[in-house]
Amino acid sequence: MSEENIDNRQRPHIRALFQDFEADPPPQSWDLIRKRMEGSTWGSRETRSLTDLLAWFGPMNRLYPTLAVAGLALIALVVWVGVTPSHHIRGQAVDGQENLVRGTAYLFRVHDLHRPLDSVSLYQQQELDSAGRFNFKTSKNGAYLLRIHLRPDSGKVGQIYHGYYDKQLHWNNATLIHTDSLKESYIVKMPGAFPR
Amino acid sequence: MDPDADKSLITRCLKGDSLAQEELYNLYAPRMYGVCLRYAKQTLEAQDILQEGFVRVFSMLRQFRFEGSFEGWLRRIFINTAITQVAKESKFTCTEELSEEITSGGDDLEGLSKLTRQEILALVQNLPPGYRAVFNLYEIEGYTHKEIARMLRISESTSKSQLYAAKRSLRVKLTEYRDV
C-alpha cells in the first residue's frame, strides 16, 4: 500500500461517520425530479423508442450484422439508381407556324418493331401545355410511339398528329423513338404534315 | 441493499414504471442526500445536486450493467454531479503550490474524532468549494490524489495543496469551535 493510501486511511472515524450518512431530503424533491424528467426528453415516448432501439443495438453481435445488411442495401440502391436509365421524351406539337395547344399527347410502348401498330400499349399521356409542349419521363429503354390527339375545340377535329388522318394512325407517318442508356433526352419534332 | 431486489427495481424502472422510479428514489435519496450535503455549502445547493443527480441516474440507468454495487454506481454519479455543480461556482485552483514536504505532513486533525457527524459536516460545509471537494474525495470517499486530479482536472500537487489547505482551515475552525 502506498504512503498516500496509508495517509488516506488514517481517519477511519470520519469515513465511518459519513459512509452511511443519511439525511431526509426535502419533501417536494421527488415531485420536482419527476417534473424535470417529464419535461426533459427522457420521458417522451419518441426518445424512449430511440433509447430502446439503441439498447437493442447494444450487443455487438446485433450491431455488426445489421450495419452489414444496411451497407449492402445502400450499395444495391446506389447501383440500381446508377444503372436505371432516365429518359425525357419531349417536344412541341405544331402545324406549320401554329402551336397545337388543345390536345393530348400519348406515349405508347412498342413491343414488337415488326408489327408496331398491333403491339403498342399506352404508356403515358399528358395534356399539351399552352405552347403545345409535352414532356414524358421514362426509365425503360425501348421503342416508343408518340401520338398527338386534338380536342374537338381545336379546329382540327379528329385529326391525329403527326399522321393527319382522321381517327386513324398510319405507321409510316408516326414518330418512332428508340431510347437507350446513352441518351437522356429526346427532342421530338412534330413537323406540320400534309394530309394525304 | 439486496442486489436481486435492486435488479428487479431497476428493471421495472427501465420499463417506465413510475412507481418503481419513486420506490428507487425513496430507497436511495436519504443516503445520496447525505453525499450532496457534504459537497454543498448550503442546503439549497444540496437539493439542486440531489435533483440533478437523480435526473442523471434515471437517464443513465440503461448503462448500469449489474456488474457491481448499484449504490456504488449511484454514489459516483452523485459525486460527479456535485463536482460539476460546485465547479460552476468556483475554480478548483489553488493559489499556493505547497512543497511536497508540507503536503505529505502528518495528521493534525485528531480533534475531529471528538466531534459529532453534524458538527464535522458544519465545519466541512464552511470550507471553500475547492478545499471541500478535495477533502471529501480524499478523506471520506478514499480516492487517491491521482484520481482526484483526474476528476477535478487539476494537477496532483494542486490536489495535495488543496487538501493541506483544507486541513489547515479545518484546524483553525476547530480551534474556534473549541473556544466557543
Interface residues (C-beta under 8 A of the other chain):
Chain A: S2 E3 E4 N5 D7 N8 R9 Q10 R11 H13 I14 R15 L17 F18 Q19 D20 F21 E22 A23 D24 P25 P26 S29 W30 L32 I33 R34 R36 M37 S40 W42 R48 T51 A55
Chain B: G16 S18 Q21 E22 Y25 N26 A29 P30 R31 Y33 G34 V35 L37 R38 Q47 L50 Q51 F54 V55 F58 S59 R62 S104 D107 L109 L112 S113 R117 I120 L121 Y138 E139 I140 G142 T144 H145
